Each structure stands twice: as C-alpha cells, then as structure tokens.
C-alpha cells in the first residue's frame, strides 16, 4: 500500500472512532513508524510501505483505537516547540499550558531592563519537565527549580532535562509543592491537579484510564492542592514576585478568594485559553519594581 493511501485509511478509522485531531494523530503515527519528519511524509506519499512497516503501523493504530493516547504510543509530545519525552508516568502536556510560558516570558522581558540578574523560577508539579525546559530555553537569564512529589515523574523529568543538556540551568527536587525549596523565587509557575475527585471518572477514557491520577485529581473540590500552594507561597515568593497558576473551569472565584486571604491587596488578572475559558491566574502580591 502507498503511504498516501495508508494515511487516508488511518484518518478515516480514527474519525469513525470519534478521535479528535484524527488528521494530526494519523501523521504522528506514520512519522513514528517510518522515522520521518512531517515534511518527509508529504514528500513521499507514493512510497510503498513494506510488510514490516504495515504490520507495525497496524499495531499502533489498534492501540490508538483502543483508547491509548498517541503521545504515549510514540513517547513524544511537542510543547512550546520542544519535543518532550512522555510515558504513563507523567501527564501529557496540553496546549493551554503554554500560556504559562508566554506569561513568564513577558515578565522576564520586563525584569531584564531592571538589571535584577538571574531570574529564579520554580515549576511546581513539574511532571515531564516540559514547563521547566521551555522556561530555561526561552528565558536565558533564568534558573529553574522543578518540584514534583511523584518519584516516577521525577525520573521522566530527569531524562528530559539531561536530553537537552540543561542540568546546569534546571534543578529537580522531589517533594511536596514548595516545602523542599530552599530559595525564595521571582516567579512561581504551577500546573497542579485541579480536577475534582468526583469529576475524574467523567473524563474521556484516554485521560482517566491512561494518564496518572496523581497529576489530575485535585481533591474533593479540585482546588485543595492549589490552596496549599497559595499558603506556602507566602514564604517562598520574593518581594515583587509573581505567581502564575493554571486553573480549572469555573474555579476562578474560589481561588481568587484564597489569594485575597493570603495576599491582601494583590493585583490579579485572568488569562483565557484558546477556548475562551479562564485558564491562567496571574497574581502580583507586590509592586514588580521592588524585586
């Protein structure tokens, strides 16, 4: 079978199964089997797949049809233009989380002008290390602490950090939220679990059955872990520092109340994701120029 026909057939199968982004996922699977780039894929649509290639492709397609996320199948996910290794030990990075990176980059650009030197950032709940790596690559004068309570996630983050040679820019720490952090920082970035326990099993099967519950379940209301982080932030945030939190649907009211209690008078702003949902909360407890 020609590559182009195989691609068409896989897209059709995935679409019939109700899989979103069937076009992109089909290309991901084909590129993985053939060890092609997307450009090579389109430049070789007349290539005849060998029996081994067809067999390998069929296995992967079947795994996807059974619900296994494509990112776990190919052990890779692009995040902010960076290829991140992922497996079931860690959450698959989402596009909306890239908003955290964009906001941190904006902050760093302002602070460069104030000549504060090295910008210290902590990525709380680092998981695969995707956020920490993106921050290190796009904020050259930064030093990142990546903290995670999961020993398994810690192993994946270590692999990704070493893969990009960022051991001198990123320090990984195993522990609960900010407790193991021995430094105060300019920016606290956190994509913590925010799914209410009762809502967890209502998630799509590809999420609930395959991705680590520890990275998704945020307690009975979904905000308990974020609440604990906010409380700990009082002792770990430098004067003039900023907190960037990814939050869940309709959680802004409760979390803003927690912020107002912990940081009276803090300046706050909400940033919407690509679906128009309030996804990132930016908290500036004190004036930026005091850093």
Secondary structure, 3 states (H helix, E strand, C coil): CEHHHHHHHHHHHHHHCCCCCHHHHHHHHHHHHHCCCHHHHHHCCCCECCHHHHHHHHHHHHHHHCCCCHHHHHCCEEECCEEECCCCCCCCCCHHHHHHHHHHHHHHHHHHCCCCCCEEEEEECCCCCHHHHHHHHHCCCEEEEEEECCHHHHHHHHHHHHHCCCCCCEEEEECCCCCCCCCCEEEEEECCCCECHHHHCCCCHHHHCCCCHHHCECCCCCCHHHHHHHHHHHHHEEEEEEEEEECCCCCHHHHHHHHHHHCCCCEEEEEECCCCCEEEEEEECCCHHHC
